[in-house]
Amino acid sequence: MKLRENIRILRSRWLSISVLALVGMGSAGVVTLLSPKVYQAQTQFFVAITNQSSNTSTNQILSGSQFTLERVSSYTAIATSARVLQPVIDQLHLGESASELASRVSAVSPPNSVLINLTVTDSSPAQAAIVCNAVAAQFSSVVETLETPIGSSSAPVKVTVVDEATPQTTPVSPRPKINLVLGLLVGLAVGIGLALVREILDTRVNGPQDLQRATDATPLGVVVYDPEGATRPLAALDHASPRSEAFRTIRTNLQFVDVDNVPRVVVITSAVPEEGKTTTACNLAIAMAQSGLKVCLVEGDLRRPRVAEYLGIDGTVGLANVLAGQVPLREALVYWPPGSLHALPSGTVPPNPSEMLGSKHMMSVIGDLRTHFDAVIIDAPPLLLVTDGSILSAASDGAIVIVRHGKTTREQLDRAVESLAQVDARLLGTVLNFAPQQRGRQGYGYGYGYGAYSSAQTVPTTKGRHGAKERAAAREKQLRG
């Protein structure tokens, strides 16, 4: 992933990352509080040869120094042996085995030196110093005994304690500051890792950028989520509503999809149900009618019709009855004054919707509607469930696919686009629906943008804003004429 993409992911999931970072730091704090305090006592030995005199030559001194360096590396292992520790245990009545005490004792020698650092840890600073001094005394005695040749009264090597151990008031463990920083870093690492993994595994369309990456179709707009949308689906009637402005944006952008052949018969569909295609179809039709166009809204979903319910009109007679030859088209049309448009409900739900929608009679109905109206908006079923949507899209000037933010997956969208391509239907563009509002934004209440253009803007043209308005007005006048 590119750096910019990674930054976008981290920004979008900053809350979960912050929570995990705080959890990591909090866990480190709890562990620090529950961990027993450990104190350390340390002493240092100096190892030297004892058989040198004032008459010793330089070569002998160098030879003795080399001998001492070689012996020091072996002495560190002796310091934790049972021969050194068991007498200390017996002397101090420690009540532990030599191996247990060895786990708290360490001896190291700095490279190329004759010094040995002996360290002892304990839960009591005073006890750590006492044990350290006792081990130091026993260690010196054992080394002297081991190095004394048979028949000799003195050893060639002497181990001298440089500094005795003293109690330390500051524990070496736990270390609150270090633990908290480590906990914070671990929490951040886990949070960032999970955010990246979730982004890779999450195939849902979670924003305009995801939608653009998923398909090359023209992005026509973004409709924000409205908590009251279920009770007020026809947002286009409220001119002050941010959603109303979004539908006007879609209306305007649709005019620029093909400036030479403005789409007049448009199918509104989606990949799967519950993505807001019907509300988008209703509101887009109202927005078009508000611009002065003569619009017909057709309920092309003969399986689960909702248009009549949203408009509050009688839907018992409609498209299915027209296709069955029961009523003429003009008698099935219903004029809806609030939106200044005509509606063609679904009518009686038929047993064979696909066959009816793919019939020659349906093609004739679409042709008649194209003749008498400036724009025809058809609400079609989802593309991945039945073939109705593809059939209607192939018979129209193209389809607009509605994509629900945070629900529709990229795979579903790919399959929906592919289903349109298989019947040579034209994909006019996409609309991101149920997009979350961003706090702190002004204007229309959302800040999603496509490239350098926000969703509240129209598709750019080559001759500037003034010329675009004039051409749009001329086209609308031509359509009405």
Secondary structure, 3 states (H helix, E strand, C coil): CCHHHHHHHHHHCHHHHHHHHHHHHHHHHHHHHHCCCEEEEEEEEEEEECCCCCCCCHHHHHHHHHHHHHHHHHHHHHCCCHHHHHHHHHHHCCCCCHHHHHCCEEEECCCCCCEEEEEEEECCHHHHHHHHHHHHHHHHHHHHHHHCCCCCCCCCEEEEEEECCCCCCCCCECCHHHHHHHHHHHHHHHHHHHHHHHHHHCCECCCHHHHHHHCCCCEEEEEECCCCCCCCCCHHHCCCCHHHHHHHHHHHHHHCCCCCCCCCEEEEEECCCCCCHHHHHHHHHHHHHHCCCCEEEEECCCCCCCHHHHHCCCCCCCHHHHHCCCCCHHHHCEEEHHHCEEEECCCCCCCCHHHHHCCHHHHHHHHHHHHHCCEEEEECCCCCCCCHHHHHHHHCCEEEEEEECCCCEHHHHHHHHHHHHHCCCCEEEEEEEEECCCCCCCCCCCCCEECCEECCCCCCCCCHHHHHHHHHHHHHHHHHC
